[in-house]
Amino acid sequence: MRILITGGAGFIGSHLCDRLLADGHQVIAMDNLSTGSVDNIAHLSGHERFHFIKHDVTNYIFIEGPLDAVFHLASLPSPVDYLNLPIQTLKVGALGTHKTLGLALEKQARFLLASTSEVYGDPLVHPQPEDYWGNVNPVGPRGVYDESKRFAEALTMAYHKYHNVDTRIVRIFNTYGPRMRMDDGRVVPNFICQALRGEPLTVYDEGKRTRSFCYVSDLVEGMVRLLHSDEVEPVNLGNPAEMTILDFAHRVLALTGSSSEIAFVHPTDARTKDDPKVRCPDISKAQRVLGWEPQVPLEEGLRQTIAYFRERV
């Protein structure tokens, strides 16, 4: 297959490039490098089946020749990014999805949208199944990201129903692994970098909020299976092994061997407003439709992630 990946120089996108090339496909990675990095795909330079295009997907997209599939991963998923760049966040979710769907229509290519668990907002149903409609504050600071993805899902389904585009939607839960940015602002790079530097691990609200962490190779496996499936409705991909943030902090300290202390702080900035109190995927649909569930234990995934950050810290 000849496949386009928008956001291909990002954390997840670069791992998806690796996987699809390993499977024998031709891969075109597209990224404007606002949050992605050429360092993530430098090892692919010169690969005969890999091509990189620097381009902003909110503008018209031209790809010469046929395309069999489009993975639309371009996004600003980190709180640091979508709070600093709120309009760009909305534009990539709306205009970027529109442009990539138009390309898929033109090329008669299969289209996969990378959506997010954030469409569920601060959930009133737990764990979150795909038929839960969510609890999102559209005018809160997180609304620019949450609503951009909700709109992207609606637009994807509209193209499927009215233009017969062959579409897929994945709702991605907390994912971690090598190539995450150190300044990402999310809990995994925050805790690991603080631990490696000997700084206190900053834990909000006594660490009672919960998350579930899926290693990136498991996520990519699920996305590839979804692309090749017949499922057009949204599918959750994530690890249902839920834990508190405080427990996660202790795991990071143990695996890094750090003597850092845990500092309980009261959040005062917009990054934590409307932050979900709990987050855990119901993956029964993925298990049933894709035969998929996570395989990488948290300790193993964290060891690989810590090794990556240790080289950079």
C-alpha positions as CSV (number, residue, x, y, z in Angstrom):
1,M,0.0,0.0,0.0
2,R,1.0,3.6,-0.5
3,I,0.1,5.5,2.7
4,L,0.1,9.1,3.9
5,I,0.5,9.8,7.6
6,T,-0.2,13.4,8.7
7,G,1.7,14.2,11.9
8,G,4.2,11.7,10.7
9,A,7.1,13.3,12.5
10,G,5.3,13.3,15.8
11,F,5.6,10.8,18.7
12,I,2.9,8.3,17.6
13,G,3.2,9.2,13.9
14,S,6.9,8.3,13.7
15,H,6.3,4.9,15.4
16,L,3.5,4.3,12.9
17,C,5.9,5.1,10.0
18,D,8.3,2.5,11.4
19,R,5.6,-0.1,11.6
20,L,4.1,0.4,8.2
21,L,7.6,0.4,6.5
22,A,8.4,-2.8,8.4
23,D,5.2,-4.3,6.9
24,G,6.5,-3.5,3.4
25,H,4.3,-0.4,2.6
26,Q,5.3,2.9,1.0
27,V,5.0,5.7,3.5
28,I,4.7,9.5,3.0
29,A,5.0,11.4,6.3
30,M,3.6,14.9,6.4
31,D,4.2,17.4,9.2
32,N,4.6,21.1,9.7
33,L,7.1,20.4,12.6
34,S,5.2,22.7,15.0
35,T,5.3,19.9,17.6
36,G,6.8,17.1,15.6
37,S,10.5,16.8,15.0
38,V,12.7,15.5,12.2
39,D,14.8,13.8,14.9
40,N,11.9,11.3,15.2
41,I,12.2,10.2,11.6
42,A,16.0,10.9,11.0
43,H,16.7,7.2,11.0
44,L,14.4,6.8,8.0
45,S,16.3,9.3,5.8
46,G,17.3,7.6,2.6
47,H,14.8,4.7,3.0
48,E,13.6,3.8,-0.5
49,R,10.0,3.5,0.6
50,F,9.9,6.6,2.8
51,H,9.3,10.2,1.9
52,F,8.8,13.3,4.1
53,I,6.9,16.4,3.1
54,K,6.9,19.5,5.3
55,H,3.4,20.9,5.0
56,D,0.6,22.4,7.1
57,V,-2.5,20.2,6.6
58,T,-4.8,23.1,7.2
59,N,-3.8,24.2,3.6
60,Y,-4.6,22.4,0.4
61,I,-2.8,19.0,0.2
62,F,-1.3,17.8,-3.1
63,I,0.1,14.3,-3.3
64,E,1.2,13.0,-6.7
65,G,0.2,9.5,-7.7
66,P,-2.2,7.1,-6.0
67,L,-2.9,6.6,-2.3
68,D,-4.4,3.6,-0.6
69,A,-4.8,5.0,2.9
70,V,-4.5,8.2,4.9
71,F,-3.8,8.2,8.6
72,H,-4.8,11.7,10.0
73,L,-2.7,12.1,13.1
74,A,-1.8,15.8,12.8
75,S,-2.9,17.4,16.0
76,L,-1.8,19.5,19.1
77,P,-2.6,17.0,21.8
78,S,-0.5,18.4,24.7
79,P,-2.0,20.9,27.1
80,V,1.2,23.0,26.7
81,D,0.4,23.2,22.9
82,Y,-3.3,23.6,22.8
83,L,-3.3,26.3,25.5
84,N,-0.6,28.2,23.7
85,L,-2.0,27.7,20.3
86,P,-5.8,27.4,20.7
87,I,-6.8,28.6,17.2
88,Q,-4.3,26.4,15.5
89,T,-5.6,23.5,17.5
90,L,-9.1,24.1,16.3
91,K,-7.9,24.7,12.7
92,V,-6.0,21.4,12.5
93,G,-9.0,19.5,13.9
94,A,-11.5,21.2,11.5
95,L,-9.6,22.4,8.4
96,G,-6.9,19.7,8.6
97,T,-9.5,16.9,8.8
98,H,-11.5,18.5,5.9
99,K,-8.4,18.7,3.7
100,T,-7.3,15.1,4.5
101,L,-10.8,13.7,4.0
102,G,-11.0,15.6,0.6
103,L,-7.7,14.0,-0.3
104,A,-9.0,10.5,0.6
105,L,-12.1,11.2,-1.4
106,E,-10.1,12.2,-4.5
107,K,-7.7,9.3,-4.2
108,Q,-10.4,6.8,-3.2
109,A,-8.2,5.9,-0.2
110,R,-9.2,4.5,3.2
111,F,-9.1,7.2,5.9
112,L,-8.3,6.7,9.6
113,L,-8.9,9.5,12.0
114,A,-6.8,9.6,15.2
115,S,-9.3,10.9,17.7
116,T,-8.9,10.9,21.5
117,S,-10.4,9.9,24.8
118,E,-10.8,13.6,25.5
119,V,-14.0,13.5,23.5
120,Y,-15.4,12.0,26.7
121,G,-14.3,15.0,28.7
122,D,-14.5,14.7,32.5
123,P,-16.5,11.5,32.3
124,L,-19.7,10.6,34.2
125,V,-19.5,7.0,33.0
126,H,-16.5,4.9,34.0
127,P,-14.8,3.1,32.3
128,Q,-15.7,4.9,29.1
129,P,-17.4,2.9,26.3
130,E,-17.7,4.1,22.7
131,D,-21.4,4.8,23.1
132,Y,-20.9,7.3,25.9
133,W,-21.4,10.8,24.5
134,G,-19.1,12.6,27.0
135,N,-19.1,15.5,29.4
136,V,-17.2,18.3,27.7
137,N,-17.0,22.0,28.6
138,P,-16.9,23.6,25.1
139,V,-15.9,27.0,26.4
140,G,-13.3,25.9,29.0
141,P,-9.5,26.0,28.2
142,R,-9.5,22.3,27.2
143,G,-12.5,22.8,24.9
144,V,-10.3,23.8,21.9
145,Y,-8.8,20.4,21.8
146,D,-11.8,18.3,22.9
147,E,-14.2,20.0,20.5
148,S,-11.7,19.9,17.6
149,K,-11.7,16.2,17.9
150,R,-15.4,15.9,18.3
151,F,-15.9,18.0,15.2
152,A,-13.3,15.8,13.4
153,E,-15.3,12.7,14.2
154,A,-18.5,14.3,13.0
155,L,-16.9,15.4,9.8
156,T,-15.4,12.0,9.2
157,M,-18.8,10.3,9.6
158,A,-20.4,12.9,7.3
159,Y,-17.8,12.1,4.6
160,H,-18.4,8.4,5.1
161,K,-22.2,8.7,4.8
162,Y,-22.5,11.3,2.1
163,H,-19.4,10.8,0.0
164,N,-18.9,7.0,0.7
165,V,-15.3,7.5,1.9
166,D,-14.1,4.4,3.6
167,T,-13.4,5.8,7.1
168,R,-12.1,4.5,10.5
169,I,-12.0,6.4,13.8
170,V,-9.7,5.5,16.7
171,R,-10.1,7.1,20.2
172,I,-6.7,7.1,21.7
173,F,-6.2,6.9,25.5
174,N,-3.1,7.9,27.3
175,T,-0.1,6.6,25.3
176,Y,3.6,6.7,26.2
177,G,7.0,5.6,24.9
178,P,10.2,6.9,23.4
179,R,10.1,10.0,21.3
180,M,7.7,11.9,23.6
181,R,8.8,15.5,24.0
182,M,10.5,16.4,27.2
183,D,8.4,19.6,27.4
184,D,5.2,17.8,26.5
185,G,3.5,18.8,29.7
186,R,1.9,15.5,30.3
187,V,2.4,13.3,33.2
188,V,4.8,10.6,31.8
189,P,7.5,13.0,30.5
190,N,7.0,15.3,33.5
191,F,7.5,12.6,36.1
192,I,10.4,10.9,34.3
193,C,12.3,14.1,33.6
194,Q,11.8,15.4,37.2
195,A,13.0,12.0,38.6
196,L,16.1,11.9,36.4
197,R,17.0,15.5,37.4
198,G,16.4,14.8,41.0
199,E,13.6,17.3,41.2
200,P,10.4,16.8,43.2
201,L,7.6,15.1,41.3
202,T,4.7,17.5,41.2
203,V,1.5,15.7,42.0
204,Y,-1.9,17.6,41.8
205,D,-4.8,17.0,44.1
206,E,-3.1,14.4,46.3
207,G,-2.6,12.2,43.3
208,K,-6.1,10.7,43.4
209,R,-6.9,11.3,39.8
210,T,-6.6,8.1,37.6
211,R,-5.1,7.3,34.2
212,S,-4.3,4.2,32.3
213,F,-1.1,4.0,30.2
214,C,-0.7,2.2,26.9
215,Y,2.7,1.6,25.4
216,V,3.1,3.1,21.9
217,S,3.8,-0.2,20.1
218,D,0.5,-1.6,21.4
219,L,-1.4,1.4,20.2
220,V,0.2,1.2,16.7
221,E,-0.7,-2.5,16.5
222,G,-4.4,-1.6,17.2
223,M,-4.4,1.2,14.7
224,V,-3.1,-1.1,11.9
225,R,-5.7,-3.7,12.8
226,L,-8.4,-1.1,12.7
227,L,-7.3,0.2,9.3
228,H,-7.6,-3.4,7.9
229,S,-11.0,-4.1,9.7
230,D,-14.5,-3.3,8.5
231,E,-15.4,-1.2,11.5
232,V,-16.5,2.4,10.7
233,E,-17.8,3.4,14.1
234,P,-15.3,4.7,16.7
235,V,-13.1,2.2,18.6
236,N,-11.3,2.8,21.9
237,L,-7.6,1.9,22.0
238,G,-5.9,2.1,25.4
239,N,-4.8,0.1,28.4
240,P,-7.6,-0.7,30.9
241,A,-5.1,-1.1,33.8
242,E,-6.1,2.0,35.7
243,M,-4.0,3.6,38.5
244,T,-3.8,6.7,40.5
245,I,-1.3,9.4,39.6
246,L,0.3,9.0,43.0
247,D,0.8,5.3,42.4
248,F,2.3,6.1,38.9
249,A,4.7,8.6,40.6
250,H,6.0,5.8,42.9
251,R,6.4,3.5,39.9
252,V,8.5,6.1,38.1
253,L,10.7,6.7,41.2
254,A,11.3,3.0,41.7
255,L,12.3,2.4,38.0
256,T,14.5,5.5,37.8
257,G,16.2,4.8,41.1
258,S,15.6,8.5,41.9
259,S,15.7,10.0,45.3
260,S,13.3,12.7,44.3
261,E,10.5,13.5,46.7
262,I,6.8,13.8,45.8
263,A,5.5,17.4,46.1
264,F,1.8,17.8,46.4
265,V,0.7,21.0,44.8
266,H,-2.6,22.8,44.3
267,P,-3.1,23.4,40.6
268,T,-3.5,27.1,39.7
269,D,-3.2,27.2,35.9
270,A,-5.5,26.4,33.0
271,R,-3.9,23.1,32.3
272,T,-5.8,21.4,35.1
273,K,-9.2,23.1,34.7
274,D,-11.8,20.5,33.5
275,D,-9.0,17.9,33.8
276,P,-10.7,14.4,33.9
277,K,-10.8,13.0,37.4
278,V,-10.8,9.5,36.0
279,R,-9.8,8.0,32.7
280,C,-10.0,4.3,31.7
281,P,-11.0,2.7,28.4
282,D,-13.6,0.1,27.9
283,I,-11.8,-2.0,25.3
284,S,-14.4,-4.8,24.9
285,K,-15.1,-3.6,21.3
286,A,-11.5,-3.6,20.3
287,Q,-11.2,-7.1,21.8
288,R,-14.2,-8.3,19.9
289,V,-13.8,-6.5,16.6
290,L,-10.0,-6.4,16.3
291,G,-8.8,-9.2,18.5
292,W,-6.7,-6.6,20.2
293,E,-5.6,-5.9,23.7
294,P,-2.3,-4.4,25.2
295,Q,0.6,-6.7,25.5
296,V,3.4,-4.6,26.9
297,P,3.5,-4.5,30.8
298,L,3.8,-1.0,32.3
299,E,7.2,-1.8,33.9
300,E,8.7,-2.9,30.6
301,G,7.3,0.1,28.7
302,L,8.5,2.5,31.3
303,R,12.0,1.0,31.3
304,Q,12.3,1.7,27.6
305,T,10.8,5.2,27.9
306,I,13.1,6.1,30.9
307,A,16.1,4.9,28.9
308,Y,15.1,7.2,26.0
309,F,14.7,10.2,28.4
310,R,17.9,9.4,30.3
311,E,20.0,9.9,27.2
312,R,18.4,13.3,26.7
313,V,18.3,14.5,30.3
